[in-house]
Amino acid sequence: MLRRSCHIRLESFLNWKNAVNGRQKSNGETYTTTEKAKMCLSDATFQGLLMTTKSFIGILDYMLGLGAEYVIFLRISQDVLESFFGTNSSKRWKQ
């Protein structure tokens, strides 16, 4: 039930993004790419949110499948990964 609910919410999130991209001006004209960028999330931000949302759904499915009664998302952090990749990235640029 929870898994289905998460996927329905994810689908709603994607539908919202598509609706925003398909909006038209009151006179029927379409917005330019620049105008759309100013009124909505950037594509990079949206892709980040989408990836995070899908990851949390995956973690939730996995943990509940192992028999966990609940998952505390507050305890999940990607700081270690960001630090690791940030260090590797900076080393690459110094070479």
N, CA, C and O of each residue as an XYZ file, in Angstrom:
380
protein
N       0.826     -1.202      0.000
C       0.000      0.000      0.000
C       0.866      1.260      0.000
O       0.637      2.188     -0.775
N       1.876      1.273      0.894
C       2.760      2.431      0.980
C       3.557      2.600     -0.309
O       3.726      3.714     -0.805
N       4.046      1.479     -0.846
C       4.827      1.526     -2.085
C       3.990      2.132     -3.213
O       4.475      2.981     -3.960
N       2.749      1.699     -3.334
C       1.852      2.219     -4.374
C       1.622      3.714     -4.166
O       1.612      4.484     -5.126
N       1.438      4.118     -2.923
C       1.215      5.525     -2.601
C       2.413      6.376     -3.012
O       2.248      7.470     -3.551
N       3.621      5.869     -2.753
C       4.836      6.605     -3.125
C       4.930      6.782     -4.631
O       5.283      7.857     -5.117
N       4.612      5.723     -5.365
C       4.703      5.799     -6.824
C       3.626      6.709     -7.412
O       3.858      7.372     -8.423
N       2.458      6.744     -6.787
C       1.407      7.660     -7.239
C       1.853      9.099     -7.018
O       1.636      9.957     -7.874
N       2.477      9.365     -5.873
C       2.959     10.722     -5.595
C       4.075     11.113     -6.551
O       4.135     12.260     -6.995
N       4.954     10.179     -6.872
C       6.020     10.447     -7.824
C       5.425     10.761     -9.190
O       5.882     11.676     -9.875
N       4.417     10.012     -9.581
C       3.737     10.262    -10.856
C       3.096     11.650    -10.852
O       3.142     12.354    -11.862
N       2.505     12.047     -9.735
C       1.909     13.387     -9.616
C       2.968     14.465     -9.767
O       2.731     15.501    -10.388
N       4.136     14.212     -9.197
C       5.266     15.144     -9.292
C       5.679     15.320    -10.754
O       5.899     16.441    -11.212
N       5.781     14.219    -11.475
C       6.148     14.278    -12.891
C       5.059     14.961    -13.715
O       5.362     15.736    -14.622
N       3.801     14.679    -13.408
C       2.694     15.330    -14.113
C       2.706     16.831    -13.885
O       2.423     17.606    -14.799
N       3.038     17.246    -12.655
C       3.127     18.678    -12.347
C       4.184     19.334    -13.222
O       3.942     20.396    -13.796
N       5.355     18.711    -13.330
C       6.446     19.269    -14.139
C       6.015     19.375    -15.602
O       6.286     20.382    -16.256
N       5.351     18.353    -16.110
C       4.883     18.387    -17.498
C       3.837     19.478    -17.703
O       3.822     20.137    -18.743
N       2.963     19.671    -16.717
C       1.940     20.720    -16.814
C       2.585     22.099    -16.832
O       2.167     22.979    -17.584
N       3.600     22.281    -16.006
C       4.307     23.566    -15.975
C       4.981     23.814    -17.319
O       4.922     24.924    -17.849
N       5.614     22.794    -17.867
C       6.294     22.948    -19.156
C       5.316     23.221    -20.294
O       5.681     23.861    -21.280
N       4.077     22.745    -20.169
C       3.093     22.918    -21.228
C       2.219     24.155    -21.093
O       1.346     24.388    -21.929
N       2.441     24.956    -20.047
C       1.612     26.153    -19.838
C       1.710     27.117    -21.006
O       2.726     27.199    -21.697
N       0.623     27.839    -21.199
C       0.602     28.868    -22.236
C       0.202     30.198    -21.619
O      -0.408     30.254    -20.552
N       0.561     31.260    -22.316
C       0.164     32.597    -21.876
C      -1.339     32.754    -22.066
O      -1.972     31.964    -22.767
N      -1.900     33.774    -21.439
C      -3.352     33.986    -21.534
C      -3.806     34.229    -22.973
O      -4.961     33.972    -23.310
N      -2.903     34.723    -23.821
C      -3.266     34.956    -25.220
C      -3.036     33.719    -26.094
O      -3.199     33.778    -27.313
N      -2.657     32.598    -25.468
C      -2.483     31.354    -26.208
C      -1.070     31.097    -26.696
O      -0.764     29.996    -27.154
N      -0.202     32.098    -26.603
C       1.185     31.905    -27.037
C       1.928     31.036    -26.018
O       1.575     30.983    -24.840
N       2.953     30.367    -26.505
C       3.762     29.563    -25.586
C       4.868     30.427    -24.992
O       5.331     31.387    -25.609
N       5.277     30.066    -23.788
C       6.370     30.778    -23.135
C       7.697     30.381    -23.769
O       7.864     29.253    -24.232
N       8.622     31.307    -23.784
C       9.959     30.990    -24.280
C      10.686     30.158    -23.230
O      10.256     30.081    -22.079
N      11.771     29.549    -23.630
C      12.575     28.755    -22.699
C      13.071     29.621    -21.549
O      13.090     29.174    -20.402
N      13.468     30.841    -21.837
C      13.953     31.764    -20.805
C      12.846     32.110    -19.825
O      13.076     32.146    -18.616
N      11.646     32.366    -20.334
C      10.510     32.686    -19.461
C      10.163     31.500    -18.560
O       9.885     31.674    -17.374
N      10.180     30.296    -19.131
C       9.885     29.099    -18.338
C      10.923     28.903    -17.238
O      10.588     28.522    -16.117
N      12.179     29.165    -17.568
C      13.255     28.986    -16.586
C      13.091     29.913    -15.393
O      13.467     29.561    -14.275
N      12.529     31.096    -15.624
C      12.362     32.075    -14.546
C      11.199     31.744    -13.618
O      11.185     32.190    -12.471
N      10.227     30.972    -14.089
C       9.030     30.737    -13.280
C       8.971     29.351    -12.656
O       7.989     29.015    -11.996
N       9.984     28.561    -12.851
C       9.922     27.190    -12.363
C      11.293     26.754    -11.868
O      12.261     27.512    -11.927
N      11.358     25.535    -11.384
C      12.632     24.951    -10.992
C      13.510     24.793    -12.221
O      13.017     24.535    -13.319
N      14.804     24.948    -12.033
C      15.705     24.676    -13.150
C      15.660     23.175    -13.436
O      15.257     22.384    -12.583
N      16.071     22.795    -14.631
C      16.077     21.370    -14.967
C      17.017     20.596    -14.044
O      16.718     19.468    -13.653
N      18.159     21.206    -13.695
C      19.106     20.534    -12.797
C      18.481     20.305    -11.422
O      18.636     19.233    -10.838
N      17.772     21.316    -10.906
C      17.113     21.177     -9.607
C      16.025     20.120     -9.677
O      15.904     19.288     -8.777
N      15.234     20.150    -10.743
C      14.169     19.158    -10.892
C      14.742     17.748    -10.972
O      14.232     16.832    -10.327
N      15.802     17.571    -11.760
C      16.413     16.242    -11.891
C      16.974     15.772    -10.550
O      16.889     14.589    -10.220
N      17.546     16.696     -9.778
C      18.039     16.355     -8.446
C      16.916     15.922     -7.522
O      17.044     14.932     -6.801
N      15.813     16.665     -7.542
C      14.651     16.296     -6.725
C      14.082     14.950     -7.148
O      13.711     14.127     -6.310
N      14.018     14.738     -8.445
C      13.488     13.478     -8.966
C      14.371     12.305     -8.541
O      13.867     11.270     -8.104
N      15.690     12.470     -8.671
C      16.606     11.405     -8.284
C      16.514     11.131     -6.780
O      16.510      9.976     -6.355
N      16.440     12.194     -5.983
C      16.322     12.032     -4.532
C      15.027     11.319     -4.167
O      15.021     10.421     -3.325
N      13.928     11.722     -4.806
C      12.630     11.106     -4.527
C      12.642      9.624     -4.878
O      12.187      8.791     -4.094
N      13.165      9.295     -6.059
C      13.240      7.890     -6.469
C      14.146      7.096     -5.531
O      13.863      5.938     -5.220
N      15.231      7.717     -5.084
C      16.152      7.039     -4.168
C      15.485      6.745     -2.836
O      15.631      5.651     -2.292
N      14.750      7.722     -2.307
C      14.051      7.501     -1.045
C      12.996      6.408     -1.178
O      12.823      5.600     -0.266
N      12.296      6.376     -2.300
C      11.308      5.314     -2.522
C      12.012      3.960     -2.569
O      11.529      2.983     -1.998
N      13.155      3.907     -3.251
C      13.925      2.662     -3.317
C      14.413      2.209     -1.952
O      14.327      1.028     -1.617
N      14.928      3.156     -1.157
C      15.386      2.829      0.196
C      14.223      2.328      1.037
O      14.350      1.344      1.767
N      13.098      3.007      0.931
C      11.910      2.616      1.695
C      11.456      1.209      1.315
O      11.184      0.385      2.188
N      11.375      0.935      0.022
C      10.996     -0.407     -0.443
C      11.958     -1.463      0.104
O      11.535     -2.511      0.591
N      13.256     -1.171      0.015
C      14.282     -2.120      0.457
C      14.180     -2.393      1.955
O      14.156     -3.546      2.384
N      14.119     -1.323      2.743
C      14.084     -1.472      4.202
C      12.805     -2.170      4.673
O      12.855     -3.049      5.534
N      11.677     -1.783      4.116
C      10.420     -2.432      4.504
C      10.410     -3.894      4.064
O       9.844     -4.751      4.742
N      11.042     -4.168      2.924
C      11.158     -5.546      2.447
C      12.004     -6.418      3.365
O      11.808     -7.632      3.434
N      12.950     -5.792      4.074
C      13.777     -6.525      5.038
C      13.074     -6.712      6.377
O      13.576     -7.404      7.263
N      11.905     -6.086      6.513
C      11.137     -6.250      7.739
C      11.194     -5.068      8.691
O      10.693     -5.158      9.811
N      11.793     -3.964      8.270
C      11.830     -2.781      9.137
C      10.406     -2.282      9.369
O       9.576     -2.288      8.460
N      10.141     -1.854     10.586
C       8.809     -1.334     10.903
C       8.646      0.096     10.399
O       7.545      0.521     10.052
N       9.739      0.821     10.363
C       9.713      2.209      9.898
C      11.122      2.600      9.458
O      12.092      1.909      9.769
N      11.223      3.695      8.744
C      12.508      4.208      8.272
C      12.592      5.673      8.688
O      11.683      6.458      8.420
N      13.689      6.028      9.342
C      13.891      7.412      9.771
C      14.778      8.099      8.732
O      16.000      7.945      8.752
N      14.171      8.842      7.845
C      14.916      9.487      6.768
C      15.820     10.601      7.270
O      16.771     10.980      6.586
N      15.542     11.121      8.437
C      16.383     12.164      9.021
C      17.817     11.673      9.202
O      18.761     12.462      9.157
N      17.972     10.372      9.407
C      19.296      9.790      9.652
C      20.069      9.499      8.363
O      21.241      9.126      8.425
N      19.454      9.658      7.231
C      20.114      9.382      5.955
C      20.821     10.649      5.488
O      20.229     11.727      5.437
N      22.096     10.497      5.151
C      22.888     11.653      4.722
C      23.773     11.255      3.552
O      24.283     10.136      3.496
N      23.947     12.167      2.633
C      24.840     11.916      1.507
C      26.109     12.750      1.627
O      26.863     12.875      0.663
N      26.348     13.322      2.804
C      27.529     14.157      3.007
C      28.827     13.412      2.712
O      29.746     13.973      2.115
N      28.904     12.143      3.133
C      30.115     11.357      2.903
C      30.350     11.184      1.406
O      31.479     11.320      0.935
N      29.293     10.885      0.661
C      29.424     10.737     -0.796
C      29.838     12.049     -1.448
O      30.723     12.070     -2.304
N      29.199     13.144     -1.045
C      29.538     14.444     -1.619
C      30.985     14.806     -1.324
O      31.682     15.341     -2.186
N      31.437     14.518     -0.116
C      32.816     14.790      0.257
C      33.778     13.953     -0.587
O      34.782     14.461     -1.087
N      33.460     12.668     -0.739
C      34.306     11.770     -1.523
C      34.420     12.240     -2.969
O      35.523     12.370     -3.500
N      33.276     12.495     -3.604
C      33.300     12.899     -5.003
C      33.850     14.309     -5.167
O      34.479     14.611     -6.181
N      33.624     15.168     -4.195
C      34.196     16.517     -4.241
C      35.705     16.474     -4.178
O      36.380     17.218     -4.889
N      36.250     15.600     -3.324
C      37.699     15.442     -3.207
C      38.269     14.889     -4.501
O      39.282     15.385     -4.995
N      37.630     13.869     -5.055
C      38.102     13.290     -6.319
C      38.025     14.297     -7.449
O      38.923     14.365     -8.288
N      36.970     15.070     -7.476
C      36.798     16.067     -8.528
C      37.878     17.136     -8.435
O      38.438     17.540     -9.454
N      38.175     17.597     -7.222
C      39.186     18.646     -7.073
C      40.567     18.112     -7.425
O      41.390     18.854     -7.962
N      40.843     16.837     -7.135
C      42.127     16.240     -7.513
C      42.260     16.191     -9.031
O      43.330     16.450     -9.582
N      41.166     15.858     -9.693
C      41.171     15.765    -11.154
C      41.476     17.120    -11.781
O      42.199     17.191    -12.775
N      40.932     18.202    -11.210
C      41.136     19.533    -11.775
C      42.548     20.045    -11.535
O      43.039     20.878    -12.297
N      43.210     19.560    -10.485
C      44.562     20.023    -10.170
C      45.600     19.400    -11.083
O      46.696     19.942    -11.225
N      45.283     18.277    -11.704
C      46.256     17.581    -12.561
C      46.402     18.238    -13.899
O      47.180     17.775    -14.733
